[in-house]
Amino acid sequence: MKTLGKITVLLGIIALLTYILVDKYHLTMYFRSWSEEDIMSYNDEFVNKLRDAMLDRQESVELSYRGDSTQVHEFVGEAINKVFEMDDSNTTSDFDYLKYCYLGTEIKIQGMLDSYVVTYRFQYNETKEQTKQVDQRIASWMKAMKLSQKSEYEKIKAIHDFIVNNATYDVEGKKNSAYENLIHQSSVCQGYALVTYKMMKEAGIDCRIITGEGKGISHAWNIVKLNSRWYNIDCTWDDPVSPDKKPHLEYTYFLKSNRDFTDHIPDKEFKTEAFREKYKMAEESY
């Protein structure tokens, strides 16, 4: 008991001295200023490492997090969204492509105070090797078609026609990747939209993947930029499922304005004022 009493007194003295020093020399303000800057830099690195792991299609990754304990849970989830916002011109496998190759993750957080180890366990619809095969097939086709010598419109039309003629819609609804659409020649709308996105970007055409509803059913399509304006393009619906099971090439949903695309309803994230300002849609179909 005497030992315990001495320890208690000693801890009290230390706490008092700490209070006096902090109050006299304003150490709290100095420490907080330094730590916040350090933590911001540390957590930017966290997001970059997370992105690298996801681009590499790693099944799991452990990362160190520093920051307020009340914010750690929010941060580790938001970090994935930050990864999806990063669009590096040196690759077409990030941004929308990575976002729609990602199926989900389990997150485990261990630690205390302001230091944690975060473990992510990912699921994807496409492996690193499969994405590599997609890139190789696209590069080969673009070279054979001499796509680099074509105008923007010619590139967009050639890509649209290739995708529609190459694949058929997966009526069983099990195939949703670019790999399945391009290599195995069958997928649902997500696979069509992913291939469209990657091929357009590889050809130097700005492109986005849009999700929402098509005639009341969950659907995905694209918007592409042509002559400083954006147009809707839906390769899935220009490749209709027919009773004769023969390929059909249509242009019903090719380079359309929103006014001529009313059976497609985008999700809320694509209907904000900020999105509309950044992606100014053409008033008339091409």
Secondary structure, DSSP 4 states (H G I P E B T S, - for coil): -HHHHHHHHHHHHHHHHHHHHHHHHTHHHHHHHHHHHHHHHHHHHHHHHHHHHHHTT-SEEEEEEES-TTTHHHHHHHHHHHHHH---TT-SSSHHHHHTTEEEEEEEEEEETTEEEEEEEEEESS-HHHHHHHHHHHHHHHHHTTGGGS-HHHHHHHHHHHHHHH-EE-TTS---SHHHHHTSSEE-HHHHHHHHHHHHHHTT--EEEEEEEETTEEEEEEEEEETTEEEEE-TTTTS---TT-------TTEEE-GGG-TTEEE-GGGSSHHHHHHS-B-SS--
